[in-house]
Structure formats: structure tokens, C-alpha cells
Amino acid sequence: MRIFLTIVIGLLVLLMIVVIALGVYLGPIVKIGMQELAPPMIQVPVKIDAVEVSLLTGSAQIKGLVVGNPQGYKTPQAISVDSIIVRVAPFSVLSNKIIVHAVEVKMPLITFEGGLTRNNLSKIMDNANAFSKNGLPQSANAAASGGNKPAPGIEVDDFLITKARVNINFTGLGSRTLTLPLPDIHLTDLGKSGNGLTPVELTRALLKTIISETISVVTGSLTDVVHGGLGRITSGLGSLFGE
């Protein structure tokens, strides 16, 4: 009996070591996949410092995510995040619908450049909308799904962005930048019905909310800017309502 228990315990320890080792090697693979699949969707560079995956808990941490700006904009990035925590139902990755229990984005920095109707964020949204009409290229789709079968859908039960800040670069004001807080963004039950959302549909849903909240903050800040002693640059604000 002792020999049997020793063997069982030994196998369990070995299994845990294998699972942990797979998690260590899986992180770089996920990082490469994200950096290769995301840019074609939104037509801007995407850089990630590291991805740490724990198969035991079904969680992952994305570190140092930077989303670049479209061509024609001066600021180097549109969104940067130090840490994103993702919790997934582990066995769902083998099904036709990946269940993401929670995504927590902590203290992202969003850069707003341009006007209220045409800006760097809206351009990224336009790129995502255009891409959604064509879908993933065949090679990328095969890589995402692991073969010729369609990529699985995605369900996100809880998506939370906390302590976000937005850098507002007013067109025509030189190097002047305002940094303002954004209200927390909380979305639930994304892709819960049916087969879930495609990566592009999920990206569009998130961008739409982020842009809406950012525009609201930018619009509300205009009065504060003028009343705060910046009336002399009001003429420069006119470009904010243009392009």
C-alpha cells in the first residue's frame, strides 16, 4: 500500500512539474501569437514585454502591452498597459468557445491625438471595422485555430478597466498635453450568447467603449481648459473639433 501511495504521489508531483513547465513555455508562444495576430486587425504595431501563463489556475498575466499609433500621428503610442490579468476556464480552450471568466486591466495610459471626430483612436476603430469585413488571412486563421477548422469564439464574462488615464494632445497647441482620469470601465457577458465573439468583434466592442469614455472626458475638459486660464489658446482648440 505504501509503495502504491508513493507511486501515486510521485506521479502527481511529476504531473505538476510538467504542467508548470508547459506554462513557462506557453507564455512566449502566446506572446508571439498576440504580436502576430493583433497588428493585422488594427493596422498598428503591438508590442508585449512578457506573458506568464499558469495552467494550474487557468490564469495569465500580460506585461508591458503597447499599442502603437496609426501612421500620420505624432505620439508614439495609443495605449500602454503595465499589467493585464486574464482568467480562463482551462478546458474551454479545447472547445469551440473559449470562456474567459475575467479580464482586469490596471492603470492603462491612453493617448488621444486629433479631433473629436477624427483622431488616432477612431482611426484604429476604422481599421478594425475594415478588417472585420475580410476576416483573418487564411494563414493567420489556421495559426489561431491550430489547423484548418474555424477559430473558436470568445466569451468574456467580466471585463474591468481601472484607474485609466488619458493624455490629451490638443492639435495646434504645440507640446501642451493634459492628463485626465477616466472613469472605470466595466463590461459583462461579452459573447455570452451563441458561439461567442471573434477576436475582431471583441476588439471592436472594447474599442467602442474606450473611445466613447475618452471622448466624453475630452469634451468635458474643454470648458475646464478655457476657464482654467487657457483662454488665450482657444483658437487652437478649434482644430480639436475639425480633423
N, C-alpha and C positions, 0 to 999 in steps of 0.2 A: 504493500500500500504506500509506504514511504517513497519507494522508487517511482511509483506511478505519479504521486504528487510532485516529486522532484522534476520528473519529465514534463508534466503539465505546466508547472511554474516556469521551467526553463523555456518552453515553447512560447508562453505568454510574454516573457521578457524579450525573447528573440523577435516576436511579432511587434512589440512596442518599439524595439530598436529599428526594425525595418520601416515601420510607419513614420517614425521621427526622421529617419534618413530620407525617405521619399519626400517628406515635407520640405527638407532642406534643399533637395534637388528640384522640387516642383516650383519653388519660388522664382528662380531665374527663368524657368520656362514660361511661367505666367507673365513675368515682366517683359520678356521678348515678344510674346504674343500680343500683349496690350500695346506695345510700342509699334508693332507692325500693322495691327488691325485698326487702331483708332485714327491715325492720320488720314487714311483714305476717306473715312466717314466725314471728317470735319475740315479737311484740307488745311490743317496747320500742324506743326511739329508737336509731338507729345513725348515727354521725357520722364522717366521714373528712376529714382535712385535705387530702390530695392523693393522686393515683395517677399514677405515672410508668410509661409503657409503652415498651419497646424492641422494635419489630417485628423488628429485625435479629437479636437474641439470643433472642427469644421469652420475655422476662422482664418482670416488672412489680414495682414496689415500692409497697406501700400504706403511707402515712404517717399517723400520728395517728388510729388507729381507736379509737373509744369506743363501747361497747355499754352502753346505759342500763339502769336497774333497772326492774322492773315496778312498777306503782302499789302504794302501801302500804308501800314500803321507804324508809328514811330516807337511805341513802347514794346519791349521785347517779349512780353507775355500777357495773356489774357486772364489766366487763372493759375494760381500756385497754391498747393496744399502740403503741409508738412506730414500729415498723417490721416489715413482713411482706414477705418476698421470695418471689415466685412464679415458677416456671419452667415454661413450657408448650411442648408440641410445636406450633409455629406453625400448620402446615397442618391440625392436628386441629380447630381452631375452625371449619373449614368442613365437618366431618363430623358424623355422628350421635353421636359420642363424643369429648369433649374430653379430651385426655391431659395431665395435669399431672404433670410429672416430679418436682417437688419444691416443698414449701412450708416455709419456715423462719420461725417466729415467735420474735422475740427479746425477751426480758425483759418478758413481759406482766405486768400487775398485776391480780390477780383479787380482787374484794371478796366476802367471804362474810358474809351477814347473815341471821340467823334461827336455826332449829334444825336438827338433823341430818336430820330427815325432811321438814321444810317450810322452805324458805329461798329466797332470791332466785334462785339457780342452778337449783334444782329447779322453780321456777315458770316460768322461761324454757324449761326442758325440757318441761314440761307444755304450754306454748303451742305449741312446735314439734310435739309429738305430736298436739295437737288440729288444728293446721293441716294436718298430713300426711294427715288423713282427707278433707280437702276439696280440697287441691292449690291451685295458683296460681289467682287470679282470671283470667278469660279475657283481659282487657286486659294484665295483667302477664305472663301466659304468652306472649302474642303478642309483647310487647316483648322478652322474654328470648330468644325463638327467632328474632325477626326476621320474623315472619309468622304464618300460621295453622298451620304444622307444629309438632309437639311439640318442646319444648326438648330439646337434646342432653343425653345422660348425661355424667357426670363420672367420670374415673378419676384417683386421686391415688396415685402410686407411692411417694412418701416424704413424710411429714408430721412435722415436728420442732418441738417447743416447748422452748426452752432458757432457763434462768435465770428461771423464773417465780416470782413471789411472790404470797402470798395475805394480804390484810388480813382478819383475823377479828374481826368485830364481835359480841361476846357480848351477846345480848339480856338486858337488865336490869342491865347494868354501866355504864350511862351512856355516857361518851365513850371508855371504855377500848377500845383496839384492839391486837391483836397482829399483827405482820407476820412471816410464816414463809416459808422457801423451799419450793418444790415440786420434786419430782424431775423430771428431763427426761422429756418425753412423746414417744414415737417410734412412729408408726403407719405401716404399709406396706400396699401393694396394696389400697387402698380402692377399691371399684368396679371391680376389675380384670377380674372375670368378667362375662359378659353385656353388657348395654347400659350399664353404669355406674350410678352413683348420681344421684338427683335432688338439686338443691340442698338440699331439706329433709332427705333421707336423710343427706347428708353432714354437714349441721349437727347432726343428732341424734347421729350417730356420734361427732363431735368433742365435743359437749357431754357425752355419756355418760362419755367418758374423763376429761375435765376435772373433772366433778363427782365421779367416783369417787376421783381422786387428791386432790382438795381435801378431801373428807370424811375420807379416810384421814389426812391431815395434821391436820385439825381434831380428830379423835378422839384421835390420838396426843398432841396438845398439851395435852389436858385434865389428864392426870396431871402434866405438867410445870408447868402453871399452878398447881395446888394445891401441889405440892412446892416451888415456887419462892417461896413466901411469900405466896400469894394465897388461903390457906385461908379468910380472912375473907369472901371473896366467893363461897364455894362455893354458897350459897343462890341466888345469881344465875345460876350455871351450870345450875341445874335447868331454866331456861327453854330452854336450848340443846337439851335432849332433848325438849322439847314441840313447839311450833309451829316 
